[in-house]
Structures are given as C-alpha cells and as structure tokens.
Amino acid sequence: MISRYLPIRELQSKLPLPQLEMLGAILLRVEDLNNAPDLISNKQFLGQLYDSFHGADLLAQHSSRAKLLECVPEVELRRLEHVLGLAPASSFTDMVRTIASINWGNNQPTQAFLDFFGYPGEFIPEPAEPTPVEESLPTHEKPYKILHKYQADVFHETSAYLKTPCCRVLLQMPTGAGKTRTAMEVISRFINDNTGCRVLWLAHSEELCDQAVDAFKETWAHVGRRPVRLFRCWGANTPEFPSPEDSFTVAGFSKAHRLLKGGTERPQADLIVVDEAHMSLAPTYSEVIAWARSMSARVLGLTATPGRSISNFDENAALSAFYNENIVSIPDEGEGVIRRLQGMGILANCDRSPLYTNIAFHLSVDEWKSLEEEMDYSKAFLERVAADQERNRIIIEKLWALAEQGQQVLLFAASVEQSRMLCAALLYKKYSAAHIDGGTSKENRRSSIAKFRRGEIGIICNYGVLATGFDAPNIDVVFIARPTKSIVLYSQMLGRGMRGPAVGGTETFTLVDVIDNVTDYSSDLDDIYEFFEDYWLQQ
C-alpha cells in the first residue's frame, strides 16, 4: 500500500484523531495497560486506517494519485514505470506525472498499478456501464414466476383498488416479505389492463431507483403482454415529460422536485408509486406527487410499517387520510403476520439481545422539540450519545466478543465519527472490518460490501447508509448502536437481517440493541421495542 510511504502528518490529517484519542483511553482501561497506547503516532496502525477509510477514493483521483506518488522512493517508481511499460522519464517529477496520468479504470494498467502496491482487486473501478435514459422492454419471454400465496392475496386486493380512478392505497408488507416484487406484479397488471398508461415510480435514493428498474425489468420479462418503454430520471438522466404512453419511469424525488421547480411539464402519470410511503406527507414529496399526476391518477404507497411514529398519532392519521384510509396488508391467518412468515422461512427468527449501558442522557428542551417535530432524535443529540466514552467502551467490548466468535455483523452507528472509531477499534485488534458512510465512494463501498458478502470482512460499521438499498444474506448480527424513535428507520435496520432460509438467508439472526436511559418529557421511550415484539424469539 502507498500509505507506508506517507509521512505521519499526512496520515493524521485524514483520520479522526479525537476519536483515536478516545479509543486509546478505552484501551488503557479495557486491556489493563500501564499507559494508553499512542495510536496517533503509530504509523503502521494509521496507515491501516488510512487505506481502509480512503484508499480507493484517493487512488481514483488524478491529483490525489500524483500527491501519493510523490512520497514513493524514486527507485520504487522506476520499477513501477517498467511494470507499466512506460518510457523512462527524464526526472522524478516527470515520472510522477506520467504514472499518475495512466488511464484509471477497468484496464490492465490500473490492475498493474494496484498489484504493484498490493491493493485488492475490488479497488478496480467498475466498468462504465451505460445507464440509458430510455429502454424498450419486450413482451414476456420467460415462464411465469409464481407468487407466494400471501403475496398473491396482497396482489389481488391491491389490483382491485387500482381499478377505481383517483384511488389512493397503501400497500404494507414487513421488510423481507417481498414488498417490491409484489408491487411490481401489481404495476405490471395495471399496465397490461390499461393500454397507453403511464406509470411513475418515486424513490429517495439512487440505490433504490436502481433496484426498482431491475425489479420491473425482471417482472415484466415474466408477465408483460406488450412492449413498454422504461425511463430513468435520476442523476444525469432526464427524460422528456409528459411521459409517452405505455411507459414506466423511475425517478428520484430530489430530481423530480428540481424539474418541478424548473417549470418542466407534468409527467401526466396514470399511476404514481411512492416507495417509502411515509415520506408522502413531506412538503417536497407531496408537491412532486401533485405535479406528476394526471387527472384520474391512482397513487400506490409502499411501506414496511403502517405509520411514521408510534407517538405522533396525528401524523399517522394524516398519512392514513392521504391514502384515503385504504391499506392492504398480509392476512395474519390467526397467528400474526411476522410469526406466519417466520414459520414459512420467508423471514428469519430474531434473537434480540439488549445491550444495556445504564447511562443516562437527558434531552434538552431544544432536543425534545426536535424529537416532537422530526419524530426522531436530532443529529446533535446522536453526536452527543456517540461521543460518550463509557458507552463506546461497552460497545467495543461487545464487538470484540462477536468478532472473536467469527460473526458477520452489520453495525449502525450514531455518527460518522463513532462508526470510524468502532471500525478502528476492530482493526486495532486485527479483526477484519470496514467503515461506510454517505461520503464513501462507490468504489470503496463496493469493495467493502463485496468482501463482506464473501466473508472476507467480518464487520461493517456504517452511519446513515445501509438501512436501505443493501442486501446480504449472510448477516449473523444486526447491531443497532444509534438510538431512534422512528419505527420506519428501526424497521429498515432490523430488516437487514430478516431474510429467511426459504429465500437464501439464515434461520435465525441476533439483534444487538444498545439501550440507554434517555429521559425526556414523554412517558415511555421503550415503546418502539414493544411495537416490534412479534419479531423476537419467544423466550
């Protein structure tokens, strides 16, 4: 790795030093040392963190690559120059410039560069696969793919609602039950039955948009009765509106809102599908829905939970009213939906293991107001919780124990800084771990997730990223280290481990919940766990 050539101050400039100081203090106590380890001056350890947090990101940038190469001894660069088949440069500066200017991508020179410095193959950038604005999808070309009975029940009931113009209906299925697959069957039936119709799918992230495109293409290949045009409307892709007849458009909410504000014509959708339907009430989202619809448009909302909050009944009632109080759910057949799906092997059994810290956090008046308005804890409060040294000690010791057992763990941290520190604590003990947050490049994220799925990385620490748009069938432990009052977010985090053996997952996974004594002006902060009590294994 190039990091071994970098001066220590360069490594320090890219790493979370206050969190490393805290980790040193925790190690002093946990490992019964005479003196706290000086992690900030440990160049080998800093280099390991540097490569883990930033390696692929910096290598992919020409200017950063050149800066890194300037720290490599000339004799090593001459060897690399020869490996790359470059003509000998007349000076060190020219050699750095020439090597840094290689065509960085999925090609032989990049592979040779990475091999020379000992980087893993996942650092190779993904091939530049074109994502066209438009695709034409043929009629069905594969045998029909049968739905499970509970999915078929939801499919038929939802399809019946959509026969009525201007109908709004909420489709609620727990995470892991095949909500997207079922919805795509509903959409395909709607298109088949309504010649010339336009369907618009709205999602809040590029990952979810990508998943929607893949899911529709897969479903239409089984059941489509005529050609349909598929459009992408996120990132650099901007289709023309109104949408053409017989079309399915997937749009990011932020992109759609920009088009709305820019005066773009309405999509004139006959069916609008809102992924993560709890967002429907947000002003920008409701504006997009109103802008996108035709006069007789139906609106189908998708959700894993029947409301946004367990305490804000007014908002839950407003969400219900927005969908005309029409909700379609899986029939429980007398045993409860979760128990039914667990018995079928669709959902994994959840062995909940609360990790009590006995640490008190008192919400300030401002934090309480934020909780009331946003229905979840503020970022400032989460950062305060994440910075508590004793709490982090408890979490680190639990993570070390899980890593020692060889468990595959997905951890949700309370802040970016905490996620990095917990990852550093694992790497310090030579356990395989990675950190991911919203600023992590696609290459670094892809590398870490690929290793996790192959079992080469045991623990992924993340903040604000992997609650949606992420699927790994081999998760042994979901570790929730961030407090939340949002049933939506909690359901999403919990759902990462819920894939059962009938769909390629595990029979049972462990949920580690970090439980703090959060005091405020409400009556009960444990009610979110009671909301999900049907998920837990019966003791």
Buried (B, 14 or more C-beta within 10 A) or exposed (E): BBBBBBEEEBBBEBBBEEBBBBBBBBBBEBEEEEEBBEBBEBBEBBBBBBBBBBBBBBBBBEEBBBBBBBBBEEEBBBEBBEEBEBEEBEEBEEBBBBBBEBEBBEBEBBBBBBEBBEBBEBBBBEEEEEBEBBBEBEEBEEEEEEBBEBBEBBBBBBBEBBEEEEBBBBBBBBBBBBBBBBBBBBBBBBBBEBEEBBBBBBBBBBBBBBBBBEBBBEBBBBBBBEEBBBBBBBEEBBBEBBBBBBBBBBBBBBBBBEBBEEEBEBBBBBBBBBBBBBBBBEEBBBBBBEBBBBEEBBBBBBBBBBBBBBBBEEBBEBBBEBBBEBBBBBEBEEEEBBBBBBEBBBBBBBBBEEBEBEBEBEBEEEBBEBBBEBBBBBEEBBBBBBBBEEBBBBBBBBBBEBBEEEBBBBBBBBBBBBBBBBBBBBBBBEBBBBBBBEEBBEBBBBBBBBBBBEEEBBBBBBBBBBBBBBBBBBBBBBBBBBBBBBBBBBBBBBBBBBBBBBBEBBEBBBBBBBBBEBEBEBEEBEEBBEBBEBBBEEE
